[in-house]
Amino acid sequence: MVKPINSGFVEDQKKILKTPCVVIEDVTPEITALITDLIDTAQASPGCVGLSANQIWDDPAHPAPKVCLLPGQQGWVVAINPQIDIKWKKELVGPEGCMSLPKYVVKKKVRAKHIQISYANEKLERTEDVHLFELPARIFQHEMDHLEGKLLNE
């Protein structure tokens, strides 16, 4: 189901966005439904290049599960409990926007140009030693900020 995107400009939605997401221990039917909602929402959102659970989460009493979508070669990649394992020192500086902060753009956002990541798929099978460069690295770091409860304008 397509869900509305939480806004960093609306106080109760900002609270959801600012709450760090919680580790997923088991892929329950609720987690599977959340993943479906993430995919549906991302596909219905023009210009979407990544989406985190707390961007569509609607329960301020409970933190969102730690899951996000990333662009893949054949559609969306579901990343459960993702993490950045290594950040190389070389930087990528450029403009960056966010669907949770419409029309807000950081003109010179600094990100690592090369990162090594790991995450679990929908069966909680761990993927290790994935290297991302340039734009995919920027997108992943942006989604990790969301999962950690950070907004682009901070």
MODELLER restraints for C-alpha pairs under 7 A, 6 or more apart:
rsr = mdl.restraints
at = mdl.atoms
rsr.add(forms.Gaussian(group=physical.xy_distance, feature=features.Distance(at['CA:1:A'], at['CA:37:A']), mean=4.87, stdev=0.5))
rsr.add(forms.Gaussian(group=physical.xy_distance, feature=features.Distance(at['CA:1:A'], at['CA:40:A']), mean=5.83, stdev=0.5))
rsr.add(forms.Gaussian(group=physical.xy_distance, feature=features.Distance(at['CA:2:A'], at['CA:37:A']), mean=5.85, stdev=0.5))
rsr.add(forms.Gaussian(group=physical.xy_distance, feature=features.Distance(at['CA:2:A'], at['CA:40:A']), mean=5.20, stdev=0.5))
rsr.add(forms.Gaussian(group=physical.xy_distance, feature=features.Distance(at['CA:2:A'], at['CA:41:A']), mean=4.38, stdev=0.5))
rsr.add(forms.Gaussian(group=physical.xy_distance, feature=features.Distance(at['CA:3:A'], at['CA:37:A']), mean=6.71, stdev=0.5))
rsr.add(forms.Gaussian(group=physical.xy_distance, feature=features.Distance(at['CA:3:A'], at['CA:41:A']), mean=5.76, stdev=0.5))
rsr.add(forms.Gaussian(group=physical.xy_distance, feature=features.Distance(at['CA:3:A'], at['CA:56:A']), mean=5.93, stdev=0.5))
rsr.add(forms.Gaussian(group=physical.xy_distance, feature=features.Distance(at['CA:4:A'], at['CA:56:A']), mean=6.13, stdev=0.5))
rsr.add(forms.Gaussian(group=physical.xy_distance, feature=features.Distance(at['CA:5:A'], at['CA:55:A']), mean=5.48, stdev=0.5))
rsr.add(forms.Gaussian(group=physical.xy_distance, feature=features.Distance(at['CA:5:A'], at['CA:56:A']), mean=5.15, stdev=0.5))
rsr.add(forms.Gaussian(group=physical.xy_distance, feature=features.Distance(at['CA:5:A'], at['CA:100:A']), mean=6.27, stdev=0.5))
rsr.add(forms.Gaussian(group=physical.xy_distance, feature=features.Distance(at['CA:6:A'], at['CA:13:A']), mean=5.32, stdev=0.5))
rsr.add(forms.Gaussian(group=physical.xy_distance, feature=features.Distance(at['CA:6:A'], at['CA:55:A']), mean=5.04, stdev=0.5))
rsr.add(forms.Gaussian(group=physical.xy_distance, feature=features.Distance(at['CA:6:A'], at['CA:56:A']), mean=5.78, stdev=0.5))
rsr.add(forms.Gaussian(group=physical.xy_distance, feature=features.Distance(at['CA:6:A'], at['CA:100:A']), mean=5.70, stdev=0.5))
rsr.add(forms.Gaussian(group=physical.xy_distance, feature=features.Distance(at['CA:7:A'], at['CA:13:A']), mean=5.77, stdev=0.5))
rsr.add(forms.Gaussian(group=physical.xy_distance, feature=features.Distance(at['CA:7:A'], at['CA:14:A']), mean=6.18, stdev=0.5))
rsr.add(forms.Gaussian(group=physical.xy_distance, feature=features.Distance(at['CA:7:A'], at['CA:100:A']), mean=4.50, stdev=0.5))
rsr.add(forms.Gaussian(group=physical.xy_distance, feature=features.Distance(at['CA:7:A'], at['CA:101:A']), mean=6.00, stdev=0.5))
rsr.add(forms.Gaussian(group=physical.xy_distance, feature=features.Distance(at['CA:8:A'], at['CA:14:A']), mean=4.50, stdev=0.5))
rsr.add(forms.Gaussian(group=physical.xy_distance, feature=features.Distance(at['CA:8:A'], at['CA:100:A']), mean=5.63, stdev=0.5))
rsr.add(forms.Gaussian(group=physical.xy_distance, feature=features.Distance(at['CA:8:A'], at['CA:101:A']), mean=5.67, stdev=0.5))
rsr.add(forms.Gaussian(group=physical.xy_distance, feature=features.Distance(at['CA:9:A'], at['CA:101:A']), mean=6.98, stdev=0.5))
rsr.add(forms.Gaussian(group=physical.xy_distance, feature=features.Distance(at['CA:16:A'], at['CA:54:A']), mean=6.32, stdev=0.5))
rsr.add(forms.Gaussian(group=physical.xy_distance, feature=features.Distance(at['CA:16:A'], at['CA:60:A']), mean=5.57, stdev=0.5))
rsr.add(forms.Gaussian(group=physical.xy_distance, feature=features.Distance(at['CA:17:A'], at['CA:54:A']), mean=5.58, stdev=0.5))
rsr.add(forms.Gaussian(group=physical.xy_distance, feature=features.Distance(at['CA:17:A'], at['CA:55:A']), mean=6.39, stdev=0.5))
rsr.add(forms.Gaussian(group=physical.xy_distance, feature=features.Distance(at['CA:17:A'], at['CA:146:A']), mean=6.83, stdev=0.5))
rsr.add(forms.Gaussian(group=physical.xy_distance, feature=features.Distance(at['CA:17:A'], at['CA:149:A']), mean=5.68, stdev=0.5))
rsr.add(forms.Gaussian(group=physical.xy_distance, feature=features.Distance(at['CA:18:A'], at['CA:149:A']), mean=4.01, stdev=0.5))
rsr.add(forms.Gaussian(group=physical.xy_distance, feature=features.Distance(at['CA:18:A'], at['CA:150:A']), mean=5.84, stdev=0.5))
rsr.add(forms.Gaussian(group=physical.xy_distance, feature=features.Distance(at['CA:19:A'], at['CA:63:A']), mean=6.24, stdev=0.5))
rsr.add(forms.Gaussian(group=physical.xy_distance, feature=features.Distance(at['CA:19:A'], at['CA:149:A']), mean=4.79, stdev=0.5))
rsr.add(forms.Gaussian(group=physical.xy_distance, feature=features.Distance(at['CA:20:A'], at['CA:63:A']), mean=6.81, stdev=0.5))
rsr.add(forms.Gaussian(group=physical.xy_distance, feature=features.Distance(at['CA:20:A'], at['CA:147:A']), mean=5.67, stdev=0.5))
rsr.add(forms.Gaussian(group=physical.xy_distance, feature=features.Distance(at['CA:20:A'], at['CA:148:A']), mean=4.40, stdev=0.5))
rsr.add(forms.Gaussian(group=physical.xy_distance, feature=features.Distance(at['CA:20:A'], at['CA:149:A']), mean=4.28, stdev=0.5))
rsr.add(forms.Gaussian(group=physical.xy_distance, feature=features.Distance(at['CA:21:A'], at['CA:63:A']), mean=5.52, stdev=0.5))
rsr.add(forms.Gaussian(group=physical.xy_distance, feature=features.Distance(at['CA:21:A'], at['CA:64:A']), mean=4.94, stdev=0.5))
rsr.add(forms.Gaussian(group=physical.xy_distance, feature=features.Distance(at['CA:21:A'], at['CA:65:A']), mean=5.22, stdev=0.5))
rsr.add(forms.Gaussian(group=physical.xy_distance, feature=features.Distance(at['CA:21:A'], at['CA:66:A']), mean=4.86, stdev=0.5))
rsr.add(forms.Gaussian(group=physical.xy_distance, feature=features.Distance(at['CA:21:A'], at['CA:147:A']), mean=5.19, stdev=0.5))
rsr.add(forms.Gaussian(group=physical.xy_distance, feature=features.Distance(at['CA:21:A'], at['CA:148:A']), mean=6.24, stdev=0.5))
rsr.add(forms.Gaussian(group=physical.xy_distance, feature=features.Distance(at['CA:22:A'], at['CA:63:A']), mean=6.33, stdev=0.5))
rsr.add(forms.Gaussian(group=physical.xy_distance, feature=features.Distance(at['CA:22:A'], at['CA:64:A']), mean=6.31, stdev=0.5))
rsr.add(forms.Gaussian(group=physical.xy_distance, feature=features.Distance(at['CA:22:A'], at['CA:65:A']), mean=4.88, stdev=0.5))
rsr.add(forms.Gaussian(group=physical.xy_distance, feature=features.Distance(at['CA:22:A'], at['CA:66:A']), mean=5.20, stdev=0.5))
rsr.add(forms.Gaussian(group=physical.xy_distance, feature=features.Distance(at['CA:23:A'], at['CA:65:A']), mean=6.18, stdev=0.5))
rsr.add(forms.Gaussian(group=physical.xy_distance, feature=features.Distance(at['CA:23:A'], at['CA:66:A']), mean=5.27, stdev=0.5))
rsr.add(forms.Gaussian(group=physical.xy_distance, feature=features.Distance(at['CA:23:A'], at['CA:81:A']), mean=5.79, stdev=0.5))
rsr.add(forms.Gaussian(group=physical.xy_distance, feature=features.Distance(at['CA:24:A'], at['CA:65:A']), mean=6.03, stdev=0.5))
rsr.add(forms.Gaussian(group=physical.xy_distance, feature=features.Distance(at['CA:24:A'], at['CA:66:A']), mean=6.20, stdev=0.5))
rsr.add(forms.Gaussian(group=physical.xy_distance, feature=features.Distance(at['CA:24:A'], at['CA:81:A']), mean=6.48, stdev=0.5))
rsr.add(forms.Gaussian(group=physical.xy_distance, feature=features.Distance(at['CA:27:A'], at['CA:122:A']), mean=6.92, stdev=0.5))
rsr.add(forms.Gaussian(group=physical.xy_distance, feature=features.Distance(at['CA:38:A'], at['CA:51:A']), mean=6.89, stdev=0.5))
rsr.add(forms.Gaussian(group=physical.xy_distance, feature=features.Distance(at['CA:38:A'], at['CA:53:A']), mean=6.92, stdev=0.5))
rsr.add(forms.Gaussian(group=physical.xy_distance, feature=features.Distance(at['CA:42:A'], at['CA:48:A']), mean=5.84, stdev=0.5))
rsr.add(forms.Gaussian(group=physical.xy_distance, feature=features.Distance(at['CA:42:A'], at['CA:51:A']), mean=6.62, stdev=0.5))
rsr.add(forms.Gaussian(group=physical.xy_distance, feature=features.Distance(at['CA:49:A'], at['CA:70:A']), mean=6.80, stdev=0.5))
rsr.add(forms.Gaussian(group=physical.xy_distance, feature=features.Distance(at['CA:49:A'], at['CA:71:A']), mean=6.13, stdev=0.5))
rsr.add(forms.Gaussian(group=physical.xy_distance, feature=features.Distance(at['CA:50:A'], at['CA:69:A']), mean=5.32, stdev=0.5))
rsr.add(forms.Gaussian(group=physical.xy_distance, feature=features.Distance(at['CA:50:A'], at['CA:70:A']), mean=4.90, stdev=0.5))
rsr.add(forms.Gaussian(group=physical.xy_distance, feature=features.Distance(at['CA:50:A'], at['CA:71:A']), mean=6.49, stdev=0.5))
rsr.add(forms.Gaussian(group=physical.xy_distance, feature=features.Distance(at['CA:50:A'], at['CA:139:A']), mean=6.56, stdev=0.5))
rsr.add(forms.Gaussian(group=physical.xy_distance, feature=features.Distance(at['CA:50:A'], at['CA:143:A']), mean=6.79, stdev=0.5))
rsr.add(forms.Gaussian(group=physical.xy_distance, feature=features.Distance(at['CA:51:A'], at['CA:68:A']), mean=5.58, stdev=0.5))
rsr.add(forms.Gaussian(group=physical.xy_distance, feature=features.Distance(at['CA:51:A'], at['CA:69:A']), mean=5.16, stdev=0.5))
rsr.add(forms.Gaussian(group=physical.xy_distance, feature=features.Distance(at['CA:51:A'], at['CA:143:A']), mean=6.68, stdev=0.5))
rsr.add(forms.Gaussian(group=physical.xy_distance, feature=features.Distance(at['CA:52:A'], at['CA:67:A']), mean=6.19, stdev=0.5))
rsr.add(forms.Gaussian(group=physical.xy_distance, feature=features.Distance(at['CA:52:A'], at['CA:68:A']), mean=4.12, stdev=0.5))
rsr.add(forms.Gaussian(group=physical.xy_distance, feature=features.Distance(at['CA:52:A'], at['CA:69:A']), mean=6.32, stdev=0.5))
rsr.add(forms.Gaussian(group=physical.xy_distance, feature=features.Distance(at['CA:52:A'], at['CA:143:A']), mean=6.01, stdev=0.5))
rsr.add(forms.Gaussian(group=physical.xy_distance, feature=features.Distance(at['CA:52:A'], at['CA:146:A']), mean=6.48, stdev=0.5))
rsr.add(forms.Gaussian(group=physical.xy_distance, feature=features.Distance(at['CA:52:A'], at['CA:147:A']), mean=6.63, stdev=0.5))
rsr.add(forms.Gaussian(group=physical.xy_distance, feature=features.Distance(at['CA:53:A'], at['CA:64:A']), mean=6.03, stdev=0.5))
rsr.add(forms.Gaussian(group=physical.xy_distance, feature=features.Distance(at['CA:53:A'], at['CA:65:A']), mean=6.49, stdev=0.5))
rsr.add(forms.Gaussian(group=physical.xy_distance, feature=features.Distance(at['CA:53:A'], at['CA:66:A']), mean=6.81, stdev=0.5))
rsr.add(forms.Gaussian(group=physical.xy_distance, feature=features.Distance(at['CA:53:A'], at['CA:67:A']), mean=5.70, stdev=0.5))
rsr.add(forms.Gaussian(group=physical.xy_distance, feature=features.Distance(at['CA:53:A'], at['CA:68:A']), mean=5.83, stdev=0.5))
rsr.add(forms.Gaussian(group=physical.xy_distance, feature=features.Distance(at['CA:54:A'], at['CA:64:A']), mean=5.27, stdev=0.5))
rsr.add(forms.Gaussian(group=physical.xy_distance, feature=features.Distance(at['CA:55:A'], at['CA:100:A']), mean=6.81, stdev=0.5))
rsr.add(forms.Gaussian(group=physical.xy_distance, feature=features.Distance(at['CA:57:A'], at['CA:64:A']), mean=6.12, stdev=0.5))
rsr.add(forms.Gaussian(group=physical.xy_distance, feature=features.Distance(at['CA:66:A'], at['CA:80:A']), mean=6.07, stdev=0.5))
rsr.add(forms.Gaussian(group=physical.xy_distance, feature=features.Distance(at['CA:66:A'], at['CA:81:A']), mean=5.25, stdev=0.5))
rsr.add(forms.Gaussian(group=physical.xy_distance, feature=features.Distance(at['CA:66:A'], at['CA:147:A']), mean=6.15, stdev=0.5))
rsr.add(forms.Gaussian(group=physical.xy_distance, feature=features.Distance(at['CA:67:A'], at['CA:79:A']), mean=5.59, stdev=0.5))
rsr.add(forms.Gaussian(group=physical.xy_distance, feature=features.Distance(at['CA:67:A'], at['CA:80:A']), mean=4.40, stdev=0.5))
rsr.add(forms.Gaussian(group=physical.xy_distance, feature=features.Distance(at['CA:67:A'], at['CA:81:A']), mean=5.99, stdev=0.5))
rsr.add(forms.Gaussian(group=physical.xy_distance, feature=features.Distance(at['CA:68:A'], at['CA:78:A']), mean=6.06, stdev=0.5))
rsr.add(forms.Gaussian(group=physical.xy_distance, feature=features.Distance(at['CA:68:A'], at['CA:79:A']), mean=5.35, stdev=0.5))
rsr.add(forms.Gaussian(group=physical.xy_distance, feature=features.Distance(at['CA:68:A'], at['CA:80:A']), mean=6.67, stdev=0.5))
rsr.add(forms.Gaussian(group=physical.xy_distance, feature=features.Distance(at['CA:68:A'], at['CA:143:A']), mean=6.85, stdev=0.5))
rsr.add(forms.Gaussian(group=physical.xy_distance, feature=features.Distance(at['CA:69:A'], at['CA:76:A']), mean=6.07, stdev=0.5))
rsr.add(forms.Gaussian(group=physical.xy_distance, feature=features.Distance(at['CA:69:A'], at['CA:77:A']), mean=5.55, stdev=0.5))
rsr.add(forms.Gaussian(group=physical.xy_distance, feature=features.Distance(at['CA:69:A'], at['CA:78:A']), mean=4.87, stdev=0.5))
rsr.add(forms.Gaussian(group=physical.xy_distance, feature=features.Distance(at['CA:69:A'], at['CA:79:A']), mean=6.08, stdev=0.5))
rsr.add(forms.Gaussian(group=physical.xy_distance, feature=features.Distance(at['CA:70:A'], at['CA:76:A']), mean=5.67, stdev=0.5))
rsr.add(forms.Gaussian(group=physical.xy_distance, feature=features.Distance(at['CA:70:A'], at['CA:77:A']), mean=5.05, stdev=0.5))
rsr.add(forms.Gaussian(group=physical.xy_distance, feature=features.Distance(at['CA:70:A'], at['CA:78:A']), mean=6.61, stdev=0.5))
rsr.add(forms.Gaussian(group=physical.xy_distance, feature=features.Distance(at['CA:70:A'], at['CA:140:A']), mean=6.99, stdev=0.5))
rsr.add(forms.Gaussian(group=physical.xy_distance, feature=features.Distance(at['CA:71:A'], at['CA:77:A']), mean=5.97, stdev=0.5))
rsr.add(forms.Gaussian(group=physical.xy_distance, feature=features.Distance(at['CA:78:A'], at['CA:121:A']), mean=6.11, stdev=0.5))
rsr.add(forms.Gaussian(group=physical.xy_distance, feature=features.Distance(at['CA:78:A'], at['CA:122:A']), mean=7.00, stdev=0.5))
rsr.add(forms.Gaussian(group=physical.xy_distance, feature=features.Distance(at['CA:79:A'], at['CA:119:A']), mean=5.44, stdev=0.5))
rsr.add(forms.Gaussian(group=physical.xy_distance, feature=features.Distance(at['CA:79:A'], at['CA:120:A']), mean=5.83, stdev=0.5))
rsr.add(forms.Gaussian(group=physical.xy_distance, feature=features.Distance(at['CA:79:A'], at['CA:121:A']), mean=5.88, stdev=0.5))
rsr.add(forms.Gaussian(group=physical.xy_distance, feature=features.Distance(at['CA:80:A'], at['CA:119:A']), mean=5.65, stdev=0.5))
rsr.add(forms.Gaussian(group=physical.xy_distance, feature=features.Distance(at['CA:80:A'], at['CA:120:A']), mean=4.84, stdev=0.5))
rsr.add(forms.Gaussian(group=physical.xy_distance, feature=features.Distance(at['CA:80:A'], at['CA:121:A']), mean=5.96, stdev=0.5))
rsr.add(forms.Gaussian(group=physical.xy_distance, feature=features.Distance(at['CA:81:A'], at['CA:119:A']), mean=5.62, stdev=0.5))
rsr.add(forms.Gaussian(group=physical.xy_distance, feature=features.Distance(at['CA:81:A'], at['CA:120:A']), mean=6.26, stdev=0.5))
rsr.add(forms.Gaussian(group=physical.xy_distance, feature=features.Distance(at['CA:82:A'], at['CA:118:A']), mean=5.76, stdev=0.5))
rsr.add(forms.Gaussian(group=physical.xy_distance, feature=features.Distance(at['CA:82:A'], at['CA:119:A']), mean=4.08, stdev=0.5))
rsr.add(forms.Gaussian(group=physical.xy_distance, feature=features.Distance(at['CA:82:A'], at['CA:120:A']), mean=6.85, stdev=0.5))
rsr.add(forms.Gaussian(group=physical.xy_distance, feature=features.Distance(at['CA:83:A'], at['CA:117:A']), mean=5.72, stdev=0.5))
rsr.add(forms.Gaussian(group=physical.xy_distance, feature=features.Distance(at['CA:83:A'], at['CA:118:A']), mean=5.59, stdev=0.5))
rsr.add(forms.Gaussian(group=physical.xy_distance, feature=features.Distance(at['CA:83:A'], at['CA:119:A']), mean=6.32, stdev=0.5))
rsr.add(forms.Gaussian(group=physical.xy_distance, feature=features.Distance(at['CA:84:A'], at['CA:115:A']), mean=6.87, stdev=0.5))
rsr.add(forms.Gaussian(group=physical.xy_distance, feature=features.Distance(at['CA:84:A'], at['CA:116:A']), mean=6.06, stdev=0.5))
rsr.add(forms.Gaussian(group=physical.xy_distance, feature=features.Distance(at['CA:84:A'], at['CA:117:A']), mean=4.47, stdev=0.5))
rsr.add(forms.Gaussian(group=physical.xy_distance, feature=features.Distance(at['CA:84:A'], at['CA:118:A']), mean=6.64, stdev=0.5))
rsr.add(forms.Gaussian(group=physical.xy_distance, feature=features.Distance(at['CA:85:A'], at['CA:116:A']), mean=5.47, stdev=0.5))
rsr.add(forms.Gaussian(group=physical.xy_distance, feature=features.Distance(at['CA:85:A'], at['CA:117:A']), mean=5.19, stdev=0.5))
rsr.add(forms.Gaussian(group=physical.xy_distance, feature=features.Distance(at['CA:85:A'], at['CA:118:A']), mean=6.88, stdev=0.5))
rsr.add(forms.Gaussian(group=physical.xy_distance, feature=features.Distance(at['CA:86:A'], at['CA:115:A']), mean=5.55, stdev=0.5))
rsr.add(forms.Gaussian(group=physical.xy_distance, feature=features.Distance(at['CA:86:A'], at['CA:116:A']), mean=4.97, stdev=0.5))
rsr.add(forms.Gaussian(group=physical.xy_distance, feature=features.Distance(at['CA:87:A'], at['CA:112:A']), mean=6.12, stdev=0.5))
rsr.add(forms.Gaussian(group=physical.xy_distance, feature=features.Distance(at['CA:87:A'], at['CA:114:A']), mean=6.32, stdev=0.5))
rsr.add(forms.Gaussian(group=physical.xy_distance, feature=features.Distance(at['CA:87:A'], at['CA:115:A']), mean=4.58, stdev=0.5))
rsr.add(forms.Gaussian(group=physical.xy_distance, feature=features.Distance(at['CA:87:A'], at['CA:116:A']), mean=6.60, stdev=0.5))
rsr.add(forms.Gaussian(group=physical.xy_distance, feature=features.Distance(at['CA:88:A'], at['CA:112:A']), mean=6.29, stdev=0.5))
rsr.add(forms.Gaussian(group=physical.xy_distance, feature=features.Distance(at['CA:88:A'], at['CA:114:A']), mean=5.60, stdev=0.5))
rsr.add(forms.Gaussian(group=physical.xy_distance, feature=features.Distance(at['CA:88:A'], at['CA:115:A']), mean=6.12, stdev=0.5))
rsr.add(forms.Gaussian(group=physical.xy_distance, feature=features.Distance(at['CA:89:A'], at['CA:112:A']), mean=6.47, stdev=0.5))
rsr.add(forms.Gaussian(group=physical.xy_distance, feature=features.Distance(at['CA:90:A'], at['CA:112:A']), mean=6.08, stdev=0.5))
rsr.add(forms.Gaussian(group=physical.xy_distance, feature=features.Distance(at['CA:90:A'], at['CA:113:A']), mean=5.72, stdev=0.5))
rsr.add(forms.Gaussian(group=physical.xy_distance, feature=features.Distance(at['CA:91:A'], at['CA:110:A']), mean=6.44, stdev=0.5))
rsr.add(forms.Gaussian(group=physical.xy_distance, feature=features.Distance(at['CA:91:A'], at['CA:111:A']), mean=5.67, stdev=0.5))
rsr.add(forms.Gaussian(group=physical.xy_distance, feature=features.Distance(at['CA:91:A'], at['CA:112:A']), mean=4.62, stdev=0.5))
rsr.add(forms.Gaussian(group=physical.xy_distance, feature=features.Distance(at['CA:91:A'], at['CA:113:A']), mean=4.96, stdev=0.5))
rsr.add(forms.Gaussian(group=physical.xy_distance, feature=features.Distance(at['CA:92:A'], at['CA:110:A']), mean=5.77, stdev=0.5))
rsr.add(forms.Gaussian(group=physical.xy_distance, feature=features.Distance(at['CA:92:A'], at['CA:111:A']), mean=5.22, stdev=0.5))
rsr.add(forms.Gaussian(group=physical.xy_distance, feature=features.Distance(at['CA:92:A'], at['CA:112:A']), mean=5.76, stdev=0.5))
rsr.add(forms.Gaussian(group=physical.xy_distance, feature=features.Distance(at['CA:92:A'], at['CA:113:A']), mean=4.86, stdev=0.5))
rsr.add(forms.Gaussian(group=physical.xy_distance, feature=features.Distance(at['CA:92:A'], at['CA:134:A']), mean=6.93, stdev=0.5))
rsr.add(forms.Gaussian(group=physical.xy_distance, feature=features.Distance(at['CA:93:A'], at['CA:108:A']), mean=5.54, stdev=0.5))
rsr.add(forms.Gaussian(group=physical.xy_distance, feature=features.Distance(at['CA:93:A'], at['CA:109:A']), mean=5.48, stdev=0.5))
rsr.add(forms.Gaussian(group=physical.xy_distance, feature=features.Distance(at['CA:93:A'], at['CA:110:A']), mean=4.58, stdev=0.5))
rsr.add(forms.Gaussian(group=physical.xy_distance, feature=features.Distance(at['CA:93:A'], at['CA:111:A']), mean=6.42, stdev=0.5))
rsr.add(forms.Gaussian(group=physical.xy_distance, feature=features.Distance(at['CA:94:A'], at['CA:107:A']), mean=6.13, stdev=0.5))
rsr.add(forms.Gaussian(group=physical.xy_distance, feature=features.Distance(at['CA:94:A'], at['CA:108:A']), mean=4.62, stdev=0.5))
rsr.add(forms.Gaussian(group=physical.xy_distance, feature=features.Distance(at['CA:94:A'], at['CA:109:A']), mean=5.40, stdev=0.5))
rsr.add(forms.Gaussian(group=physical.xy_distance, feature=features.Distance(at['CA:94:A'], at['CA:110:A']), mean=6.86, stdev=0.5))
rsr.add(forms.Gaussian(group=physical.xy_distance, feature=features.Distance(at['CA:95:A'], at['CA:105:A']), mean=6.54, stdev=0.5))
rsr.add(forms.Gaussian(group=physical.xy_distance, feature=features.Distance(at['CA:95:A'], at['CA:106:A']), mean=5.46, stdev=0.5))
rsr.add(forms.Gaussian(group=physical.xy_distance, feature=features.Distance(at['CA:95:A'], at['CA:107:A']), mean=4.22, stdev=0.5))
rsr.add(forms.Gaussian(group=physical.xy_distance, feature=features.Distance(at['CA:95:A'], at['CA:108:A']), mean=5.25, stdev=0.5))
rsr.add(forms.Gaussian(group=physical.xy_distance, feature=features.Distance(at['CA:95:A'], at['CA:109:A']), mean=5.91, stdev=0.5))
rsr.add(forms.Gaussian(group=physical.xy_distance, feature=features.Distance(at['CA:96:A'], at['CA:105:A']), mean=5.58, stdev=0.5))
rsr.add(forms.Gaussian(group=physical.xy_distance, feature=features.Distance(at['CA:96:A'], at['CA:106:A']), mean=5.31, stdev=0.5))
rsr.add(forms.Gaussian(group=physical.xy_distance, feature=features.Distance(at['CA:96:A'], at['CA:107:A']), mean=6.61, stdev=0.5))
rsr.add(forms.Gaussian(group=physical.xy_distance, feature=features.Distance(at['CA:96:A'], at['CA:109:A']), mean=6.28, stdev=0.5))
rsr.add(forms.Gaussian(group=physical.xy_distance, feature=features.Distance(at['CA:97:A'], at['CA:104:A']), mean=6.13, stdev=0.5))
rsr.add(forms.Gaussian(group=physical.xy_distance, feature=features.Distance(at['CA:97:A'], at['CA:105:A']), mean=4.57, stdev=0.5))
rsr.add(forms.Gaussian(group=physical.xy_distance, feature=features.Distance(at['CA:97:A'], at['CA:106:A']), mean=6.46, stdev=0.5))
rsr.add(forms.Gaussian(group=physical.xy_distance, feature=features.Distance(at['CA:111:A'], at['CA:138:A']), mean=6.16, stdev=0.5))
rsr.add(forms.Gaussian(group=physical.xy_distance, feature=features.Distance(at['CA:113:A'], at['CA:133:A']), mean=5.63, stdev=0.5))
rsr.add(forms.Gaussian(group=physical.xy_distance, feature=features.Distance(at['CA:113:A'], at['CA:134:A']), mean=5.09, stdev=0.5))
rsr.add(forms.Gaussian(group=physical.xy_distance, feature=features.Distance(at['CA:113:A'], at['CA:137:A']), mean=6.41, stdev=0.5))
rsr.add(forms.Gaussian(group=physical.xy_distance, feature=features.Distance(at['CA:114:A'], at['CA:132:A']), mean=5.75, stdev=0.5))
rsr.add(forms.Gaussian(group=physical.xy_distance, feature=features.Distance(at['CA:114:A'], at['CA:133:A']), mean=4.57, stdev=0.5))
rsr.add(forms.Gaussian(group=physical.xy_distance, feature=features.Distance(at['CA:114:A'], at['CA:134:A']), mean=6.62, stdev=0.5))
rsr.add(forms.Gaussian(group=physical.xy_distance, feature=features.Distance(at['CA:114:A'], at['CA:137:A']), mean=6.23, stdev=0.5))
rsr.add(forms.Gaussian(group=physical.xy_distance, feature=features.Distance(at['CA:115:A'], at['CA:131:A']), mean=5.78, stdev=0.5))
rsr.add(forms.Gaussian(group=physical.xy_distance, feature=features.Distance(at['CA:115:A'], at['CA:132:A']), mean=5.42, stdev=0.5))
rsr.add(forms.Gaussian(group=physical.xy_distance, feature=features.Distance(at['CA:115:A'], at['CA:133:A']), mean=6.69, stdev=0.5))
rsr.add(forms.Gaussian(group=physical.xy_distance, feature=features.Distance(at['CA:115:A'], at['CA:137:A']), mean=6.21, stdev=0.5))
rsr.add(forms.Gaussian(group=physical.xy_distance, feature=features.Distance(at['CA:116:A'], at['CA:129:A']), mean=5.88, stdev=0.5))
rsr.add(forms.Gaussian(group=physical.xy_distance, feature=features.Distance(at['CA:116:A'], at['CA:130:A']), mean=5.43, stdev=0.5))
rsr.add(forms.Gaussian(group=physical.xy_distance, feature=features.Distance(at['CA:116:A'], at['CA:131:A']), mean=4.47, stdev=0.5))
rsr.add(forms.Gaussian(group=physical.xy_distance, feature=features.Distance(at['CA:116:A'], at['CA:132:A']), mean=6.33, stdev=0.5))
rsr.add(forms.Gaussian(group=physical.xy_distance, feature=features.Distance(at['CA:117:A'], at['CA:128:A']), mean=6.80, stdev=0.5))
rsr.add(forms.Gaussian(group=physical.xy_distance, feature=features.Distance(at['CA:117:A'], at['CA:129:A']), mean=5.98, stdev=0.5))
rsr.add(forms.Gaussian(group=physical.xy_distance, feature=features.Distance(at['CA:117:A'], at['CA:130:A']), mean=5.21, stdev=0.5))
rsr.add(forms.Gaussian(group=physical.xy_distance, feature=features.Distance(at['CA:117:A'], at['CA:131:A']), mean=6.41, stdev=0.5))
rsr.add(forms.Gaussian(group=physical.xy_distance, feature=features.Distance(at['CA:118:A'], at['CA:127:A']), mean=5.37, stdev=0.5))
rsr.add(forms.Gaussian(group=physical.xy_distance, feature=features.Distance(at['CA:118:A'], at['CA:128:A']), mean=4.62, stdev=0.5))
rsr.add(forms.Gaussian(group=physical.xy_distance, feature=features.Distance(at['CA:118:A'], at['CA:129:A']), mean=6.13, stdev=0.5))
rsr.add(forms.Gaussian(group=physical.xy_distance, feature=features.Distance(at['CA:118:A'], at['CA:130:A']), mean=6.25, stdev=0.5))
rsr.add(forms.Gaussian(group=physical.xy_distance, feature=features.Distance(at['CA:119:A'], at['CA:126:A']), mean=5.64, stdev=0.5))
rsr.add(forms.Gaussian(group=physical.xy_distance, feature=features.Distance(at['CA:119:A'], at['CA:127:A']), mean=5.36, stdev=0.5))
rsr.add(forms.Gaussian(group=physical.xy_distance, feature=features.Distance(at['CA:119:A'], at['CA:128:A']), mean=6.97, stdev=0.5))
rsr.add(forms.Gaussian(group=physical.xy_distance, feature=features.Distance(at['CA:120:A'], at['CA:126:A']), mean=4.20, stdev=0.5))
rsr.add(forms.Gaussian(group=physical.xy_distance, feature=features.Distance(at['CA:120:A'], at['CA:127:A']), mean=5.76, stdev=0.5))
rsr.add(forms.Gaussian(group=physical.xy_distance, feature=features.Distance(at['CA:145:A'], at['CA:151:A']), mean=6.83, stdev=0.5))
